[in-house]
Amino acid sequence: MGQEKALLQYEGRTFLAGAIQLLQNASDFVVVVGGNNLDLLRPVVYANSAYLVCNPQPELGQFSSLRLGLQAVLDRGRDTVCVTLVDRPPAQPKTLQTLKESFLHTSPETTWAIVPQFNGKHGHPVIFAREMIEVFHRANPSTNARNIEHQHQNRIEYVPVDDPRVVLNINTPEDYSALCQTTA
C-alpha cells in the first residue's frame, strides 16, 4: 500500500478509529495490537479511549498479534472477544449487532465462534468464545487463525449479513481509490 492501512481515511475518520468506535458500541473495552507502527497508532488509539498492546515480535505475523490481543482480554477478566481487522473500513453497526445477538443465542458448548458471511465469503468482525480463545492459545505459534478455524468448523456459526464491508480487503492504492469512489 505504501502507507499505514489502519490510518487510511474513510467516512471522515481512519479505518482504525472506525473499528474502535464500532467495537465500543458493543463491548466493555477495545484492545488494539500494534507492532512497529505503535507510534503511528498511539494517537488514534488513545483519542478513542482504547487500550494499546505492543507486539514485540510483529515479524511473527498476524497470529502472534491475535494471541496477544486475546491474552489482554483474558487478563481483563473477560472470556469473549470480538476481533476485527483494521486494514479495511469497519463493518456496519447493524452487522455487529446481528453477530452479537447470534452469539448471545448460542451455547458455548456447541458454538465457539460467530463469523459473518457475505455472498458466501467469510469475513470480520468475528466473535470468539472462551473455548476458541483457548484453542488459539494452545496452537502452534507458527500456524494461523484460518487453519485453526477450519479445524473446528463444526463449532463455528456462519451468520449471513448484508454488509459487503465484512469481506472487503484494501491491499493496494487502487483498492483504496475504488473504495473512495463508491462513497463519493
Phi, psi and omega per residue, in radians:
M1 nan -0.601 -3.130
G2 1.578 -0.059 3.074
Q3 -2.708 2.948 -3.102
E4 -1.201 1.950 -3.079
K5 -1.082 -0.601 -3.137
A6 -1.075 -0.380 -3.082
L7 -1.764 0.118 3.060
L8 -1.151 2.473 -3.125
Q9 -1.473 2.417 3.070
Y10 -2.707 2.203 -3.137
E11 0.941 0.722 3.036
G12 1.421 0.183 3.105
R13 -2.684 2.939 3.111
T14 -1.350 2.800 3.040
F15 -0.951 -0.747 -3.107
L16 -1.098 -0.860 3.128
A17 -1.047 -0.712 3.117
G18 -1.094 -0.730 3.134
A19 -1.145 -0.762 3.126
I20 -1.065 -0.836 -3.113
Q21 -1.104 -0.684 3.090
L22 -1.052 -0.863 -3.079
L23 -1.213 -0.552 3.117
Q24 -1.107 -0.476 3.130
N25 -1.281 -0.198 -3.066
A26 -2.238 0.065 -3.060
S27 -2.551 2.963 -3.135
D28 -1.265 -0.659 -3.093
F29 -2.767 2.845 -3.123
V30 -2.166 2.335 3.086
V31 -1.981 2.288 3.065
V32 -1.991 2.293 3.105
V33 -1.841 2.219 3.112
G34 -2.221 2.877 3.118
G35 -2.136 -1.990 3.139
N36 -1.189 -0.180 -3.096
N37 -1.704 0.231 -3.070
L38 -0.938 -0.773 -3.103
D39 -1.105 -0.548 3.104
L40 -1.336 -0.640 -3.076
L41 -1.402 -0.576 -3.020
R42 -0.834 -0.879 -3.109
P43 -1.039 -0.692 -3.135
V44 -1.231 -0.748 -3.132
V45 -1.061 -0.881 -3.088
Y46 -1.251 -0.609 3.097
A47 -1.115 -0.395 -3.136
N48 -1.862 0.289 3.037
S49 1.011 0.693 3.071
A50 -1.864 2.979 3.085
Y51 -1.717 2.560 3.130
L52 -2.043 2.247 3.105
V53 -2.046 2.346 -3.135
C54 -1.624 2.241 2.969
N55 -1.623 1.840 -3.075
P56 -1.233 -0.213 3.138
Q57 -2.298 1.117 -3.100
P58 -1.091 -0.354 3.113
E59 -1.135 -0.258 3.079
L60 -1.315 -0.193 3.000
G61 1.800 3.108 -3.061
Q62 -1.047 -0.621 -3.111
F63 -1.123 -0.606 3.105
S64 -1.153 -0.651 3.087
S65 -1.186 -0.714 3.092
L66 -1.018 -0.822 -3.117
R67 -1.088 -0.674 3.104
L68 -1.148 -0.734 3.107
G69 -1.121 -0.728 3.107
L70 -1.093 -0.716 3.120
Q71 -1.126 -0.672 3.115
A72 -1.082 -0.642 3.100
V73 -1.191 -0.792 3.109
L74 -1.079 -0.705 -3.140
D75 -1.095 -0.402 3.121
R76 -1.672 0.252 3.005
G77 1.420 0.302 3.127
R78 -1.869 2.718 3.133
D79 -2.245 0.276 3.043
T80 -2.398 2.513 -3.089
V81 -2.466 2.530 2.990
C82 -1.924 2.186 -3.058
V83 -2.062 2.365 3.033
T84 -2.427 2.875 3.094
L85 -1.688 2.682 -3.113
V86 -1.946 0.286 3.089
D87 -1.800 0.528 -3.130
R88 -2.759 2.845 3.055
P89 -1.164 2.622 -3.122
P90 -1.171 2.720 3.056
A91 -1.110 2.860 3.082
Q92 -1.267 2.541 -3.142
P93 -0.948 -0.659 -3.135
K94 -1.144 -0.500 3.099
T95 -1.161 -0.823 3.135
L96 -1.101 -0.682 3.114
Q97 -1.108 -0.708 3.095
T98 -1.082 -0.757 3.137
L99 -1.137 -0.759 3.141
K100 -1.085 -0.795 3.117
E101 -1.084 -0.716 3.095
S102 -1.065 -0.768 -3.142
F103 -1.094 -0.759 -3.107
L104 -1.142 -0.324 3.134
H105 -1.763 0.269 3.109
T106 -1.941 2.981 3.084
S107 -1.917 2.285 -3.136
P108 -1.099 -0.332 3.092
E109 -1.218 -0.491 -3.098
T110 -1.954 -0.516 -3.084
T111 -2.083 2.031 -3.119
W112 -1.768 -0.251 -3.112
A113 -2.707 2.618 3.032
I114 -2.087 2.207 -3.082
V115 -2.244 2.261 3.101
P116 -1.275 2.640 3.127
Q117 -2.348 2.241 3.091
F118 -2.223 2.153 -3.116
N119 0.873 0.728 3.088
G120 1.414 -0.028 3.133
K121 -1.830 2.470 3.105
H122 -1.528 2.571 -3.082
G123 -2.564 -2.657 -3.107
H124 -2.305 2.665 0.165
P125 -1.402 2.765 3.085
V126 -2.114 2.692 3.079
I127 -2.026 2.231 3.128
F128 -2.000 2.284 3.012
A129 -1.458 2.953 -3.097
R130 -0.939 -0.663 -3.118
E131 -1.052 -0.752 3.129
M132 -1.265 -0.625 3.075
I133 -1.021 -0.758 3.127
E134 -1.108 -0.688 3.108
V135 -1.087 -0.750 3.108
F136 -1.070 -0.713 -3.116
H137 -1.224 -0.547 3.139
R138 -1.451 -0.229 -3.063
A139 -1.231 2.751 3.037
N140 -1.077 2.223 -3.110
P141 -1.043 -0.317 -3.117
S142 -1.508 -0.033 3.128
T143 -1.503 -2.858 3.070
N144 -2.490 2.872 -3.059
A145 -1.071 -0.685 -3.123
R146 -1.043 -0.778 3.124
N147 -1.080 -0.722 -3.140
I148 -1.164 -0.753 3.108
E149 -1.055 -0.728 3.134
H150 -1.103 -0.552 3.106
Q151 -1.238 -0.315 -3.069
H152 -2.186 0.576 -3.085
Q153 -1.031 -0.495 3.126
N154 -1.210 -0.164 3.130
R155 -1.870 0.077 -3.098
I156 -1.929 2.343 3.043
E157 -1.836 2.149 3.109
Y158 -1.664 2.154 -3.045
V159 -1.900 2.029 3.095
P160 -1.144 2.332 3.118
V161 -2.334 2.724 3.109
D162 -1.807 1.089 -3.059
D163 -2.544 1.714 -3.110
P164 -1.112 -0.312 -3.137
R165 -1.104 -0.453 -3.077
V166 -1.138 -0.379 -3.128
V167 -2.010 0.066 -3.095
L168 -1.259 2.382 3.046
N169 -2.172 2.264 3.083
I170 -1.955 1.760 -3.070
N171 -2.009 -0.300 -3.080
T172 -2.351 2.824 3.042
P173 -0.999 -0.560 3.120
E174 -1.182 -0.693 3.070
D175 -1.052 -0.774 -3.116
Y176 -1.155 -0.750 3.119
S177 -1.068 -0.744 3.113
A178 -1.103 -0.712 3.108
L179 -1.069 -0.804 -3.115
C180 -1.141 -0.558 3.116
Q181 -1.175 -0.569 -3.107
T182 -1.276 -0.337 -3.135
T183 -1.844 -0.058 -3.108
A184 -1.357 nan nan
